[in-house]
């Protein structure tokens, strides 16, 4: 799995960001403690990038949802 840059994530739709988030969580098994993680060395080496991607994707999803709510409020 390729980790995305902040700029790439800013171009994603809500569904694309949600798909990337799900894939990231499954690929790196983010709910598994690091000491028991099967890919411990790989995850440890890229921990900052993985964490950034998780946070940026969550932020993007919330941002798109907020924009959608504001747009629907403007129309009403």
C-alpha positions as CSV (number, residue, x, y, z in Angstrom):
1,X,0.0,0.0,0.0
2,X,1.3,3.4,-0.9
3,X,1.0,6.1,1.7
4,X,-0.5,9.4,0.4
5,X,0.8,12.9,0.8
6,X,-1.3,15.6,2.4
7,X,-2.0,17.2,-0.9
8,X,-3.2,13.9,-2.4
9,X,-5.6,13.4,0.5
10,X,-7.0,16.9,0.1
11,X,-8.2,15.9,-3.4
12,X,-10.2,12.8,-2.2
13,X,-13.9,12.6,-2.0
14,X,-15.5,11.3,1.2
15,X,-16.0,7.8,-0.1
16,X,-12.4,7.7,-1.5
17,X,-11.0,8.9,1.9
18,X,-13.1,6.4,3.7
19,X,-11.9,3.6,1.4
20,X,-8.2,4.7,1.9
21,X,-8.7,4.8,5.7
22,X,-10.2,1.3,5.8
23,X,-7.4,0.0,3.6
24,X,-4.8,1.7,5.8
25,X,-6.3,0.3,9.0
26,X,-6.4,-3.3,7.5
27,X,-2.9,-3.1,5.9
28,X,-1.1,-2.0,9.0
29,X,-3.6,-3.5,11.6
30,X,-3.6,-0.3,13.6
31,X,-5.7,-1.8,16.4
32,X,-3.0,-4.4,17.2
33,X,-0.4,-3.5,19.9
34,X,3.0,-2.8,18.4
35,X,4.7,-5.4,20.5
36,X,2.4,-8.1,19.1
37,X,2.2,-6.7,15.6
38,X,3.2,-9.2,12.8
39,X,4.7,-6.4,10.7
40,X,6.3,-4.6,13.7
41,X,9.5,-3.6,11.9
42,X,7.7,-2.2,8.9
43,X,5.1,-0.3,11.0
44,X,7.8,1.1,13.4
45,X,9.8,2.4,10.4
46,X,6.8,4.2,8.9
47,X,4.9,5.0,12.1
48,X,4.9,8.8,11.6
49,X,3.7,8.5,8.0
50,X,1.0,6.0,8.9
51,X,-0.2,8.2,11.8
52,X,-0.2,11.3,9.6
53,X,-2.2,9.5,6.9
54,X,-4.7,8.2,9.5
55,X,-5.2,11.7,10.9
56,X,-5.3,13.5,7.5
57,X,-7.9,11.0,6.2
58,X,-10.1,11.4,9.2
59,X,-9.8,15.2,8.9
60,X,-10.7,15.0,5.2
61,X,-13.8,12.9,5.9
62,X,-15.0,15.3,8.5
63,X,-14.2,18.4,6.3
64,X,-16.2,17.0,3.4
65,X,-19.1,16.1,5.7
66,X,-19.1,19.6,7.1
67,X,-19.0,21.2,3.7
68,X,-22.0,19.0,2.6
69,X,-24.0,20.1,5.7
70,X,-23.2,23.7,5.0
71,X,-24.2,23.4,1.4
72,X,-27.5,21.8,2.3
73,X,-28.2,24.5,4.8
74,X,-27.6,27.2,2.2
75,X,-30.0,25.5,-0.2
76,X,-32.8,25.2,2.4
